Amino acid sequence: MGNEILPPDDGDNNIDAVDLRKALEERYLAYALSTIMHRALPDVRDGLKPVHRRIIHGMSEIGVRPGSAYKKCARIVGDVMGKFHPHGDASIYDALVRLSQDFAQRYPMVDGQGNFGNIDGDSAAAMRYTEARMTAVAALMLEGIGEDAVDFRPTYNEEDDEPAVLPGAFPNLLANGSTGIAVGMATSIAPHNAHELCEAAIYLIKHPDATVEDIMTLPGADGPKANMIQGPDFPTGGIIVEDFDSMVETYKTGRGGFRVRARWDREDLGRGGYQIVVTEIPYGVQKSRLIEKIAELLIARRLPLLEDIQDESAEDIRIVLTPKSRTVDPALLMESLFKLTDLEQRFSMNMNVLSQGKVPKVMGLVDVLKEWLGHRREVLQRRSRHRLAAIDRRLEILGGLLVAYLNLDEVIRIIREEDEPKQVMMERFSITDVQAEAILNMRLRALRKLEEIEIRKEFDALTAEKAEIEALLASETQQWQTVAWEIGEVKKTFAKATELGKRRSTFDHAPETDIEAIQQAMIEKEPVTVVVSEKGWVRALKGHVDTSGVSFKEGDSLRLAFPAQTTDKLLVVTTGGRVFTLGADKLPGGRGHGEPLRIMVDMEADQDVVAAFVHEAGRKQLIASTAGNGFIVEEDQMVANTRKGKQVMNVTSPQEVKLLTPVTGDHIAVIGENRKLIVFPMNQVAEMARGKGVRLQRYKDGGLSDAKCFALEAGLTWEDSAGRTHTRNAEELMEWRGDRAMAGRIAPKGFPRNGKFKG
């Protein structure tokens, strides 16, 4: 910035010129780092964000452990806010509430008493009404925190200390999962089964080079690997329908997802009737919102197979779905619901975590487990060193007491007679200041012989324990064995045989259901009459009605109309040889004049509609151009799934597609604008998916007028302008029969003047 735009400083040099861009970059970067480090991403070692860590530590500080009495949440929140977390009380209470919800946390860390919300999305009662204490899971997370297991750092106001990370004896990151949005990055980790995680961690200790494939097991497999990681285990259960190979890839890269479906059963009501009962819904879905959405679709007639939905839930989930009729296939009904509603959800996996509490990165399953194991080993080492220091201090005191017992009379004399007994004893018996202080603080009753025996026992026991700890600290193998034993104890606590530990989410393959059938099931079947005008306006009249009285815009008129069902697909063929597909249920209603076809599909302005009809699977059509070229095409090959449609016949201007006619029989009759007719076997015409086609009839002037497929045995029929039907049998057609690409002969007497088979 130039000096000329700076305000005069009047001799005061307090004003600094700051580059706005640089200042914004610095401040935004500081904000981004703060969000990433202190709010959104969990630490890979204990799986906690700072607010959760502070809540658990705060509860520990005021003594609300698993066996203690409950304390008001307002007291807990106030303590956490005042000492550790200087943010809004609402954010702390929301985090506390979530830690207690068994439908949000696979292994809750807070044992709540009172209204802590529900799966319908209702919020918890105010913090002044609710009470809480820690669960056994939270106690495990804190195990050893008073034994120098982790580093402490000053709190925001430097009046207290708080742990930088918890000891984390429980594999919390993967067991409870985590979600969060930071600046430029997010995290989303699914909950897992603690028993399986412990099993996999113990396997990794024994096999450090193990891969994701080694620690995963096919869901439902038996044998020694049956309890290894099968996949996520959501608090709300559900059925995971993700492919096993896809799950392996997700766990390798740390990115991917899992499709989770609601669990449902068919309940017989007698006489062939039934209802569907949903007992588990996907993780993170609010039950009330789910039912609302299904009800909205029901009212909008998007679920024609479903009659009604009722919520009969009490403590457990029970959503009752009533089918439209007893003939409805329950699997098809559920597939349509899975497609349209949150009864099926995809849980995105993005294992973005803080490695070593500092570096945000996306980690795979093996790396996450290894970092947790590394943390557990470090905690073991720190606790062992802490215990060793405590033993050394105690042994020093016990050594001094034993010296006193050996020289009891001398000690008593020194205390009674000397002015500085401590210094005299230190010099006389070569003991330390600590030992001398312990002797001086000894009570008279401790001078019994029995007390000496107890001290010798304690001295020997502590000496032996010291030797064990020193051996442990000297041996990496022994350390890993101890970590594995500790994890084994956690595995026993949360074994699959326990109520909390048993697997809730199961695995299955999504049934192979016809996509076409599902789409049909989502549309209510109703009769309609499709009307296409000369200028290309389309609409659908309700019911199969007479179109003679239908009105059009000025200068427009009826081109074609045909009956259909709302579940039908319509094929529209243009003069440029392109075919578009429309759903009959998507057409505008018959109240107005409809909509231009060009708005509904990407149809070129210079092209026009040649034909429109209901698609019939397996049927074939003869397509022909004005130049007399044509070929047979399967209707299934003509269906297009995009607005752009599908190019079927290649034509170059001024040629155009002239007609489409269904393929029946064994012969084709073609008539030109020159009124010459040729009849030839159908097998002379090629069948293809796209192309220019073969020559059907040769012309000197003009082009093709009409074509018809028929069975020679039944004869060729046409209708004159008066509506009379004329038929020529095989013998009568002898002079017009030939091969394709011939010119043909003038049409027989009585053939309509317009050159069409239908007058």
ZAMARGU-4260 file (C-alpha; in steps of 0.2 Angstrom, whole numbers, plus 5000, padded with zeros to 4 digits):
<rodrens>
0) 5000/5000/5000 | 5007/5017/4996 | 5011/5030/5010 | 4999/5043/5002 | 4983/5033/5007
5) 4989/5031/5025 | 4981/5043/5038 | 4993/5056/5045 | 5001/5049/5061 | 5003/5066/5070
10) 5020/5060/5076 | 5013/5044/5083 | 5022/5029/5075 | 5009/5016/5081 | 5002/5013/5063
15) 5009/4999/5053 | 5004/4996/5035 | 4998/4978/5033 | 4996/4969/5016 | 4977/4964/5017
20) 4980/4948/5007 | 4994/4942/5018 | 4985/4946/5034 | 4969/4936/5028 | 4980/4921/5023
25) 4988/4921/5039 | 4972/4923/5049 | 4962/4910/5039 | 4976/4898/5040 | 4977/4900/5059
30) 4958/4897/5059 | 4959/4882/5048 | 4973/4874/5058 | 4963/4877/5074 | 4947/4869/5067
35) 4957/4854/5061 | 4967/4851/5077 | 4955/4857/5090 | 4938/4854/5084 | 4934/4842/5069
40) 4947/4828/5068 | 4949/4814/5081 | 4966/4809/5087 | 4970/4792/5080 | 4976/4786/5097
45) 4961/4788/5108 | 4948/4792/5094 | 4942/4808/5103 | 4940/4826/5098 | 4946/4839/5112
50) 4928/4842/5118 | 4925/4823/5121 | 4942/4821/5129 | 4938/4836/5141 | 4921/4829/5146
55) 4928/4812/5151 | 4943/4820/5160 | 4931/4833/5168 | 4920/4819/5174 | 4935/4810/5181
60) 4941/4825/5190 | 4924/4827/5200 | 4923/4809/5203 | 4908/4803/5193 | 4915/4786/5189
65) 4905/4770/5184 | 4901/4765/5202 | 4898/4782/5209 | 4882/4792/5211 | 4875/4802/5196
70) 4879/4820/5195 | 4869/4834/5187 | 4874/4837/5169 | 4874/4856/5172 | 4888/4853/5185
75) 4898/4843/5173 | 4896/4855/5159 | 4900/4870/5170 | 4916/4861/5176 | 4921/4857/5159
80) 4918/4874/5152 | 4926/4883/5167 | 4942/4873/5168 | 4945/4865/5151 | 4934/4870/5136
85) 4930/4889/5135 | 4916/4888/5122 | 4897/4888/5123 | 4889/4876/5136 | 4877/4870/5122
90) 4891/4863/5112 | 4898/4854/5127 | 4881/4847/5132 | 4877/4841/5115 | 4893/4832/5114
95) 4889/4824/5132 | 4872/4819/5126 | 4879/4811/5110 | 4891/4801/5121 | 4877/4793/5131
100) 4865/4789/5116 | 4865/4770/5112 | 4859/4773/5095 | 4873/4786/5091 | 4887/4777/5100
105) 4891/4759/5098 | 4899/4759/5115 | 4892/4774/5125 | 4905/4783/5137 | 4892/4792/5147
110) 4878/4783/5157 | 4864/4795/5157 | 4849/4797/5169 | 4834/4806/5162 | 4829/4811/5144
115) 4844/4810/5133 | 4834/4811/5116 | 4829/4797/5105 | 4830/4790/5088 | 4816/4800/5082
120) 4827/4815/5083 | 4819/4823/5099 | 4832/4833/5108 | 4837/4829/5126 | 4830/4838/5141
125) 4839/4853/5148 | 4855/4850/5157 | 4848/4855/5174 | 4836/4840/5173 | 4848/4826/5167
130) 4861/4817/5177 | 4876/4807/5171 | 4891/4797/5176 | 4905/4788/5166 | 4903/4770/5159
135) 4916/4756/5160 | 4921/4761/5142 | 4926/4779/5148 | 4935/4771/5163 | 4945/4761/5152
140) 4950/4776/5141 | 4957/4784/5157 | 4966/4769/5164 | 4983/4774/5170 | 4980/4793/5168
145) 4987/4796/5186 | 5002/4786/5182 | 5011/4797/5170 | 5003/4787/5155 | 5001/4803/5144
150) 5007/4820/5143 | 4998/4834/5151 | 4997/4852/5145 | 4991/4869/5153 | 4973/4873/5150
155) 4967/4889/5141 | 4970/4900/5156 | 4985/4890/5163 | 4976/4887/5180 | 4975/4868/5177
160) 4982/4854/5167 | 4973/4843/5154 | 4978/4827/5145 | 4984/4830/5127 | 4978/4812/5124
165) 4969/4799/5135 | 4978/4782/5138 | 4964/4774/5128 | 4964/4755/5133 | 4949/4754/5122
170) 4950/4754/5103 | 4938/4769/5103 | 4942/4777/5086 | 4936/4762/5076 | 4924/4755/5089
175) 4913/4771/5091 | 4918/4779/5074 | 4918/4798/5072 | 4911/4812/5060 | 4917/4830/5058
180) 4919/4843/5045 | 4935/4854/5046 | 4941/4867/5034 | 4945/4859/5017 | 4944/4841/5025
185) 4931/4830/5033 | 4931/4814/5043 | 4918/4800/5043 | 4922/4783/5052 | 4910/4769/5054
190) 4908/4761/5071 | 4915/4743/5073 | 4914/4728/5084 | 4926/4729/5099 | 4928/4711/5100
195) 4934/4710/5082 | 4945/4725/5083 | 4954/4717/5098 | 4956/4701/5089 | 4963/4710/5074
200) 4975/4720/5085 | 4982/4704/5094 | 4984/4696/5077 | 4994/4712/5071 | 5005/4711/5087
205) 5010/4693/5082 | 5011/4697/5063 | 5017/4715/5061 | 5017/4713/5042 | 4999/4708/5040
210) 4988/4716/5027 | 4970/4721/5027 | 4965/4704/5019 | 4974/4695/5033 | 4964/4704/5047
215) 4947/4704/5038 | 4936/4689/5037 | 4922/4685/5025 | 4906/4689/5034 | 4898/4673/5041
220) 4914/4663/5039 | 4919/4650/5052 | 4936/4645/5058 | 4950/4654/5067 | 4947/4670/5058
225) 4928/4671/5061 | 4930/4684/5074 | 4942/4695/5064 | 4935/4711/5057 | 4920/4708/5046
230) 4915/4726/5043 | 4906/4740/5052 | 4895/4736/5067 | 4882/4750/5068 | 4873/4754/5085
235) 4856/4753/5076 | 4860/4736/5067 | 4854/4735/5049 | 4860/4724/5035 | 4876/4729/5026
240) 4875/4724/5007 | 4892/4730/5002 | 4903/4718/4991 | 4917/4711/5001 | 4930/4716/4989
245) 4924/4734/4989 | 4925/4734/5008 | 4943/4727/5008 | 4947/4741/4996 | 4939/4754/5007
250) 4949/4748/5022 | 4965/4748/5012 | 4964/4766/5006 | 4953/4773/5021 | 4941/4780/5008
255) 4925/4771/5002 | 4908/4767/5008 | 4895/4754/5014 | 4877/4752/5009 | 4866/4749/5024
260) 4848/4743/5023 | 4834/4741/5036 | 4831/4724/5043 | 4813/4718/5039 | 4802/4703/5041
265) 4786/4697/5033 | 4772/4694/5045 | 4758/4683/5040 | 4740/4689/5044 | 4731/4673/5038
270) 4721/4670/5022 | 4736/4674/5011 | 4738/4692/5019 | 4754/4699/5026 | 4762/4714/5032
275) 4781/4720/5032 | 4788/4724/5049 | 4805/4735/5049 | 4814/4732/5066 | 4831/4740/5062
280) 4835/4756/5052 | 4851/4762/5045 | 4863/4772/5056 | 4861/4790/5058 | 4843/4790/5051
285) 4829/4799/5061 | 4814/4787/5062 | 4801/4801/5062 | 4809/4809/5047 | 4810/4792/5038
290) 4791/4789/5041 | 4787/4806/5036 | 4796/4804/5019 | 4788/4788/5016 | 4771/4795/5020
295) 4774/4810/5008 | 4779/4798/4994 | 4763/4788/4998 | 4752/4804/4996 | 4762/4808/4980
300) 4757/4791/4973 | 4776/4787/4971 | 4774/4770/4980 | 4759/4761/4971 | 4763/4744/4979
305) 4761/4752/4997 | 4744/4754/5005 | 4749/4762/5022 | 4763/4764/5035 | 4762/4764/5054
310) 4774/4767/5068 | 4771/4754/5082 | 4788/4757/5090 | 4790/4757/5109 | 4807/4754/5116
315) 4812/4744/5100 | 4809/4750/5082 | 4793/4742/5074 | 4787/4751/5058 | 4773/4742/5050
320) 4771/4743/5031 | 4754/4737/5023 | 4755/4731/5005 | 4742/4737/4992 | 4736/4719/4990
325) 4741/4701/4995 | 4748/4698/4978 | 4762/4711/4979 | 4779/4704/4980 | 4786/4709/4997
330) 4804/4709/4990 | 4799/4720/4975 | 4790/4732/4987 | 4805/4733/4999 | 4817/4736/4984
335) 4806/4751/4978 | 4807/4758/4996 | 4826/4755/4997 | 4828/4765/4980 | 4817/4780/4986
340) 4819/4781/5004 | 4832/4781/5018 | 4828/4763/5022 | 4844/4761/5012 | 4858/4773/5015
345) 4876/4773/5010 | 4888/4777/5024 | 4904/4786/5017 | 4920/4781/5025 | 4934/4793/5025
350) 4947/4789/5039 | 4954/4806/5040 | 4962/4807/5057 | 4976/4816/5067 | 4991/4805/5067
355) 5002/4807/5083 | 4989/4821/5087 | 4997/4833/5075 | 4997/4827/5057 | 4980/4826/5048
360) 4980/4812/5035 | 4969/4798/5028 | 4974/4781/5035 | 4970/4763/5031 | 4963/4751/5044
365) 4980/4742/5047 | 4989/4759/5050 | 4975/4765/5062 | 4977/4749/5072 | 4996/4750/5072
370) 4996/4768/5078 | 4984/4763/5092 | 4995/4748/5097 | 5010/4760/5097 | 5001/4771/5108
375) 4997/4757/5120 | 5015/4751/5121 | 5020/4769/5125 | 5007/4770/5138 | 5014/4754/5145
380) 5032/4760/5145 | 5027/4776/5154 | 5016/4768/5167 | 5030/4755/5170 | 5043/4769/5172
385) 5031/4778/5184 | 5029/4763/5194 | 5048/4760/5194 | 5051/4777/5201 | 5038/4774/5215
390) 5046/4757/5219 | 5063/4766/5220 | 5056/4779/5232 | 5048/4766/5243 | 5063/4755/5243
395) 5073/4769/5249 | 5062/4772/5263 | 5060/4754/5268 | 5079/4753/5267 | 5081/4767/5280
400) 5068/4759/5291 | 5077/4742/5291 | 5093/4751/5296 | 5083/4759/5311 | 5077/4741/5316
405) 5095/4735/5315 | 5101/4749/5326 | 5086/4753/5336 | 5095/4757/5353 | 5107/4769/5344
410) 5093/4777/5334 | 5083/4781/5350 | 5099/4787/5359 | 5103/4799/5345 | 5085/4806/5344
415) 5085/4808/5363 | 5102/4816/5365 | 5107/4825/5349 | 5102/4843/5344 | 5102/4838/5326
420) 5097/4820/5325 | 5094/4820/5306 | 5112/4825/5302 | 5120/4813/5315 | 5110/4798/5309
425) 5114/4802/5291 | 5133/4802/5295 | 5132/4788/5308 | 5122/4775/5297 | 5126/4783/5279
430) 5108/4785/5275 | 5100/4798/5264 | 5089/4813/5269 | 5073/4804/5264 | 5078/4789/5274
435) 5082/4799/5290 | 5066/4809/5288 | 5056/4792/5287 | 5065/4786/5303 | 5061/4802/5312
440) 5042/4801/5307 | 5041/4783/5313 | 5028/4780/5326 | 5032/4771/5342 | 5020/4757/5339
445) 5029/4753/5323 | 5044/4747/5334 | 5036/4730/5336 | 5045/4715/5330 | 5030/4711/5319
450) 5032/4728/5309 | 5050/4723/5305 | 5044/4707/5297 | 5031/4716/5287 | 5044/4729/5280
455) 5056/4715/5275 | 5041/4706/5266 | 5037/4722/5257 | 5055/4726/5253 | 5057/4709/5245
460) 5041/4710/5236 | 5045/4727/5229 | 5063/4721/5224 | 5055/4707/5214 | 5043/4718/5206
465) 5056/4730/5201 | 5066/4716/5193 | 5051/4712/5183 | 5047/4729/5177 | 5066/4732/5172
470) 5065/4716/5162 | 5049/4722/5154 | 5057/4739/5149 | 5072/4730/5142 | 5062/4718/5131
475) 5051/4723/5116 | 5044/4706/5115 | 5039/4706/5133 | 5031/4723/5131 | 5020/4717/5116
480) 5015/4702/5126 | 5009/4713/5140 | 5000/4724/5127 | 4992/4709/5119 | 4987/4703/5137
485) 4979/4719/5141 | 4969/4719/5124 | 4964/4701/5128 | 4956/4707/5144 | 4946/4721/5135
490) 4941/4708/5122 | 4934/4697/5136 | 4924/4712/5144 | 4916/4716/5127 | 4915/4698/5120
495) 4902/4694/5107 | 4894/4683/5120 | 4889/4699/5130 | 4874/4710/5127 | 4884/4725/5123
500) 4897/4716/5113 | 4887/4705/5102 | 4887/4710/5083 | 4872/4720/5078 | 4874/4723/5060
505) 4874/4708/5049 | 4879/4705/5031 | 4870/4700/5015 | 4869/4702/4996 | 4857/4713/4989
510) 4844/4702/4980 | 4846/4702/4961 | 4830/4711/4957 | 4825/4717/4940 | 4829/4736/4939
515) 4815/4737/4926 | 4802/4729/4938 | 4808/4741/4952 | 4805/4756/4941 | 4788/4750/4936
520) 4784/4746/4954 | 4787/4765/4959 | 4774/4771/4946 | 4755/4769/4949 | 4748/4760/4934
525) 4734/4770/4926 | 4727/4771/4908 | 4732/4786/4898 | 4730/4792/4880 | 4746/4800/4873
530) 4742/4814/4860 | 4756/4821/4849 | 4752/4836/4838 | 4758/4841/4821 | 4770/4854/4829
535) 4777/4842/4841 | 4767/4846/4857 | 4765/4831/4868 | 4752/4827/4882 | 4744/4812/4891
540) 4725/4812/4894 | 4718/4802/4908 | 4710/4785/4903 | 4708/4778/4886 | 4698/4791/4878
545) 4692/4797/4860 | 4703/4811/4854 | 4691/4818/4841 | 4686/4832/4852 | 4704/4837/4858
550) 4708/4855/4856 | 4725/4862/4850 | 4734/4878/4849 | 4729/4889/4834 | 4737/4882/4818
555) 4741/4865/4826 | 4731/4848/4824 | 4732/4830/4829 | 4747/4820/4822 | 4744/4804/4831
560) 4737/4797/4847 | 4738/4780/4855 | 4733/4771/4872 | 4746/4768/4885 | 4748/4764/4904
565) 4758/4776/4915 | 4771/4762/4918 | 4775/4761/4899 | 4790/4767/4890 | 4787/4777/4874
570) 4798/4778/4859 | 4798/4793/4848 | 4807/4792/4831 | 4812/4808/4822 | 4815/4811/4804
575) 4834/4812/4807 | 4834/4794/4813 | 4836/4797/4831 | 4825/4788/4844 | 4820/4796/4861
580) 4813/4787/4876 | 4800/4795/4887 | 4791/4788/4903 | 4772/4789/4901 | 4771/4795/4919
585) 4782/4810/4915 | 4771/4817/4902 | 4762/4833/4905 | 4743/4831/4909 | 4729/4834/4897
590) 4722/4850/4905 | 4732/4862/4894 | 4740/4859/4877 | 4755/4849/4884 | 4773/4853/4881
595) 4784/4854/4866 | 4794/4838/4864 | 4810/4848/4860 | 4809/4854/4878 | 4808/4836/4885
600) 4822/4829/4874 | 4837/4836/4865 | 4828/4835/4848 | 4836/4846/4834 | 4825/4860/4827
605) 4825/4854/4809 | 4818/4837/4814 | 4801/4831/4815 | 4791/4816/4823 | 4789/4801/4812
610) 4782/4789/4824 | 4778/4787/4843 | 4772/4771/4851 | 4773/4760/4867 | 4789/4750/4869
615) 4786/4732/4869 | 4801/4721/4874 | 4806/4708/4861 | 4797/4716/4847 | 4805/4721/4830
620) 4802/4736/4819 | 4805/4739/4800 | 4813/4756/4798 | 4814/4764/4781 | 4819/4781/4774
625) 4812/4792/4760 | 4826/4785/4748 | 4819/4767/4750 | 4832/4761/4761 | 4828/4751/4777
630) 4832/4737/4789 | 4825/4728/4804 | 4829/4734/4822 | 4825/4726/4839 | 4815/4738/4849
635) 4826/4734/4864 | 4841/4741/4855 | 4831/4757/4852 | 4828/4762/4870 | 4839/4777/4876
640) 4842/4782/4894 | 4847/4800/4891 | 4839/4816/4884 | 4851/4815/4869 | 4842/4799/4863
645) 4850/4786/4852 | 4854/4787/4833 | 4847/4772/4825 | 4846/4776/4806 | 4859/4786/4797
650) 4851/4798/4784 | 4859/4812/4775 | 4849/4827/4770 | 4837/4829/4760 | 4833/4811/4764
655) 4823/4807/4780 | 4816/4793/4790 | 4799/4790/4782 | 4791/4776/4793 | 4792/4762/4806
660) 4781/4747/4805 | 4780/4732/4817 | 4788/4716/4810 | 4776/4702/4808 | 4774/4687/4795
665) 4787/4683/4782 | 4785/4696/4768 | 4787/4714/4766 | 4776/4725/4754 | 4784/4742/4748
670) 4775/4755/4738 | 4783/4770/4731 | 4777/4788/4727 | 4776/4782/4709 | 4762/4770/4715
675) 4773/4755/4710 | 4772/4740/4722 | 4785/4726/4726 | 4783/4711/4737 | 4798/4701/4743
680) 4803/4689/4757 | 4808/4697/4774 | 4824/4687/4775 | 4831/4698/4762 | 4832/4713/4774
685) 4846/4714/4786 | 4843/4715/4805 | 4855/4728/4813 | 4856/4740/4828 | 4861/4755/4818
690) 4865/4759/4800 | 4859/4765/4783 | 4850/4749/4779 | 4848/4740/4762 | 4839/4745/4746
695) 4820/4740/4748 | 4814/4747/4731 | 4822/4756/4717 | 4815/4773/4710 | 4819/4784/4695
700) 4809/4798/4703 | 4801/4801/4720 | 4804/4790/4734 | 4796/4778/4746 | 4777/4780/4751
705) 4773/4766/4763 | 4778/4748/4768 | 4770/4734/4777 | 4775/4717/4785 | 4763/4703/4782
710) 4762/4684/4781 | 4760/4678/4763 | 4749/4664/4767 | 4736/4676/4775 | 4738/4688/4760
715) 4741/4707/4759 | 4727/4718/4765 | 4724/4737/4763 | 4710/4749/4767 | 4703/4761/4755
720) 4697/4778/4758 | 4679/4772/4761 | 4686/4760/4775 | 4683/4744/4765 | 4697/4731/4767
725) 4704/4723/4752 | 4715/4707/4752 | 4726/4699/4739 | 4732/4681/4742 | 4749/4674/4737
730) 4743/4668/4720 | 4735/4685/4716 | 4751/4694/4721 | 4762/4684/4709 | 4765/4698/4697
735) 4771/4710/4711 | 4782/4697/4720 | 4801/4698/4717 | 4817/4703/4726 | 4821/4718/4736
740) 4828/4733/4726 | 4817/4730/4711 | 4806/4744/4704 | 4790/4734/4706 | 4774/4736/4696
745) 4759/4748/4697 | 4748/4744/4712 | 4733/4733/4709 | 4716/4741/4705 | 4707/4747/4721
750) 4723/4752/4730 | 4721/4769/4739 | 4726/4785/4729 | 4736/4791/4744 | 4749/4777/4742
755) 4746/4771/4759 | 4740/4753/4765 | 4728/4762/4776 | 4717/4774/4766
</rodrens>
